Amino acid sequence: MKKWRRSFLWLILSVGILALGGLLLSNATREGARGFMWEVKNNGTTVYLVGSIHVADGNFYPLHSKYEKAFAEADYLGLEIDFTKALDEEQLKRVEDMMMYKDGTTLKEHVSKETYAKVEDFLMKDGLKPNAYDTFKPWKVDLTIISMALKADYNEEEGIDMYFLQKALERKIPVLGLETYESQMGMLGGFSKERQEKSLNTTLDDYNSGIINDPTDELIDIWKKGDDQSLLKTANDLASDPEYQKAMQTDRNIGMADKIEGYLNSNKEEEYFVVVGALHYPGEYGVIKLLQDKGFTVVRK
């Protein structure tokens, strides 16, 4: 559970939240990795569901031709967040309030002495002041450290969602957001104080042990192979933590499935190309099962 929690946290988060040695390719990858894509049709409307990895490198491309063919006919691109829309002043303030303490307290007063000492040690090793993160809440410190670690090996600009966003801008097709910055940050900030500190400690320990990126490497391999069973196993492993599973998976998946249902019931002969984190799709509470429960036939491509 501990191993996959780190990778999952990064994978499902939209890259827009974070301040964001490639892998050697097999012959199969040079021909285009299988990845994860499903097709759903209803009354002339087609929705392609694509499982994303939010960080990658140039070795991911070119993608398998099935992705390019499907996207070439798309009328809309759906992402976790519509990155083309900037936050207004009021939204920025709300986001800042979610990330930072505004009551005069600091991180030191909200975590144990042991945890705070680990944060200080991390900052000093990175050449920063030991109190540099004092205004940040534990979940924000957690994500900042993860971002720094991943940035050393991967590039958010090479992520699958960013790749198709650029193509959508070039084609000038509308971009739809299934979620918002605020909803994602509200979810992260909504974790209990104890859960936030536990997650931060795990990140710090993994960083110090030099294994923080190992799960991401493995998940990228699963994506390249299009390994459905390994993806499902990963999703099921994460579901063993009730608080984490409800907020990160179940609640968000329900919202995504409802949005996709709206697209499918538009009664228009149009195509939607939806790209969200791959781990949102499999499992008992995954988007695929939720759409099937709504009466739609979902076909693996």
N, C-alpha and C positions, 0 to 999 in steps of 0.2 A: 504493500500500500504506500509506504513512504516513498519508494522509488518512483512510482508512477504519479504521485500527487504533484511533484514538481513539474513534470512534463505536461501534465494535464492542465495545470494552472496557466502555463504559458500558451498552450495550444488553443484553448477555448477563448482566451481573451482577445478581443479585437486589438490589432496592433496600434490603433489610434490611441489607446490608453497609455501606452508606454513611450518613453523617449527612445524610441528605438533610433582555411584548411578544408575546403569543400570535400564531400565524400567522393570516393572513386566510383565510377559508373560501371555497371555490368553492361553486357551487350543489349540486354532487354531494356535498360534505361535509355540507351542511345536511340533505340527505336521508339521510345516514348513509354514512360512508366504507366502502369495500369491505373494506379490511384483509386479514387472512390467517386463514382458517379451513378446516379439513379435517374429514371425518367418517370414522370407522372403525367397522365393526360385526362382531360375532362371537358366535354362539350367544345372541342376545337382548341382548347387552351393546353399548352404543353409547358411543364415546369421541369427543368433539369436541376437536380440537386447535386452539388459538387462539394466533397469534403476537402477542406483546405488545411494546409500547413502554413501558419502565419509567418514563419521565417524559413529561409532556404538559401540557396546559392545558385549561381549560373548553371551548375551541373544538372539542375532540374529540367532544363529546357534544351531542345523543344519538348513540349508536352505531347502525349499521345494524340494522334490526329482526331480522335473522337471528341476531345474537348474543343479543339479549334472548329470542327464542323458544327457542333452544337451551338457554340457561341456566335458563329458567323450569321446564324439565323435569328439570334436573340433580339427581342424588342426592348427588354429591360435587363439590367444587371442588379441582382439582390445581394447585399452584403450585410454582415452583422451591424455595421454602422455606415451611414452614408458620409463618406469622408469628404464629399464635395461641399458639404454645408458647414460653414464655420459657426462656432458658438457665439451667441450674442453676449453682451456685457452681463446680463442677469444670469445666464446659464453658466458663464465662466465663474461668477461669484459662487454659485451653488456647488460647482465642481470643486472649487478651491476649499470651500467649507467642508466637503466630504474628505478631502485629503489632509487638511491641516488643523491643528488645534488653534482655536480662536478665543479661548477662555483664559489665557494667561498661563496655562499649564504646558508642559513639554513631554516629549516621549519618555524621559527619565521617570516621570511621575506615573506613567501608565503601564510600565513593564517592570519585571523584576530587576534587581541589581545585576544578576548574572546575565540576563538578556541584554541589558543596556551596555554592559562591559564588552560583550561580543560585538555589538554595533560599533562601539568606540574603536575596538581593535581592527575591525574591517575598514573603517574610515581612515585610520592612521596608516594602515598598510597600503591604502590606495592614495596616500598623499594628501588626504583631506583633513580638515579640523575634526576633532573627536565629537563635537557637538553639531556638526553640519546638518544632521537629520532631525534635530530636536523639535522642529515645528511639525514634522510629518507624523501621521498616525501609523501604527504598526503595519497595516496592509500596504500602505504606500511605500514604506521602507522596504518591505518584502519584494514588491514588484520592481522597485528601482534596482535592487541587487540582482534580481533575475535578469532584468534587461541588460545590465552591465555585463553579466556573464555570457549571455547569449550573443551579445554584440561582437564578442571576440571571435566567434566561429560562424555566425550566420548574419544575414542581412534581411531586414524587414522589407526592403524595397524589392527583394527577389521572391517574397511570399506569393502564394497563388492568388490570394485576393487582390493584392496590389498589381499583379500581372494583368488580371482581367479588368481592374479599374482603369489602368492606362489604356487598354484596348477600348473600353467603353467611352472614355473621353475622346479618343481618336475617332470613333464612329459616331460620337455625339448622341448616344442613346441614354435614356434616363437611368439614374442610379437610385435604388430603393434601399432604405435601411430597415432591417428587421428589429433592430434595437437602437438604443441611443447611448451616447457617452454617459449621460446621467444615470440611465438604468443600470449600466454595467458597474459604474462606480458605486451607486447606491447598494447594489448587491454585495460588492466587496466590503464596503464600509458597514454593511449590516451584520457581518459575522460577529459572534460574541467576542468580547475582549480576550477571553482565554484562547479561542480558536485562532485569532489573529496572531497572538504571541507564539502559539505553538507552531504555526506556519512559518513565522519569521525565524524561529530557532532552527527549524528544519532546513530552511534556505541557507542560513549562516553555516550550519554544520556541513551541508553538502558542498557549499562553496569552499570552505576550509579543507575539505577532504578531496577536492578536485574532481568531484563526480557530478556536479550540478547539471552538466550538459549531457551526461550519459543517456538518460531517458529520452531526451530529444533526438539524439542520434538513432536510438532504437525505433522511435515512433516514425522518423523519416524513412527508415528502412521498411517498416510496415506499409507506409503509404506507397513507396515505390513498387512494392510487390503486389499492392492491392489485396492484402491479406485480411479478409473479412473476419476470420475467426480470432486472429490476434487483436484486431481492433475491438471486437466485441468483448474479449477477455479483459482488455484494458479498461473499457467502460464499466464492466461489472466489478472489477477490482476497486474502482473509485467509488462505486455505489455503497461500499461497506462503511463509509463515514456518513451518517444520516444528515447532519447539518450541511456538510459540504455538498453531498449529492443533491439535496433538495434545492439549494440555492444555485449551484453551478450547472446542474444538469436538468432536473425535472422542471422547475419553474421556467427556466429559459427555453427549454425545448417546447413546452406547451405554448408559450408565446410565439415562437417561431412557426410551429405547426399551424397555429391559428392564422398567422399572416399568409402562409403558403396556401392554406385553404381558401382565403380570400382571393388570391391570384387565380386559383383553379376554378373558382365560381364566378369569374368575371364575365363569362359568356362571350368572350372575344377570341378570335382566332389569332392569338398572340403567343409568344414564347418568352418565358422567364428563365434566366440563367442565375441560379441562386448558389452563392459560395459562402459557406460558413465552416467553422472548425469541424474536422472530421468526426470527432468524438460526440458531436451532437446527434449523429444519425443512428447508431446501433443501440440495441438493448431494449428492455421492457418499457422504458420511458423515453426512448429515442424518437427523433422526428419521424423515422420510417414507420415504426409501430403506431405512433399517434395518427399518422395519415391513413394507415391501413384501417385503424379503428374508426376513422371517419368515413370509410367506405371506398377509399381510393386504392387503385392497383399500382404498386410501386415496383418498377422493373430495374434490376441491376444492369448497368451497361459496361 
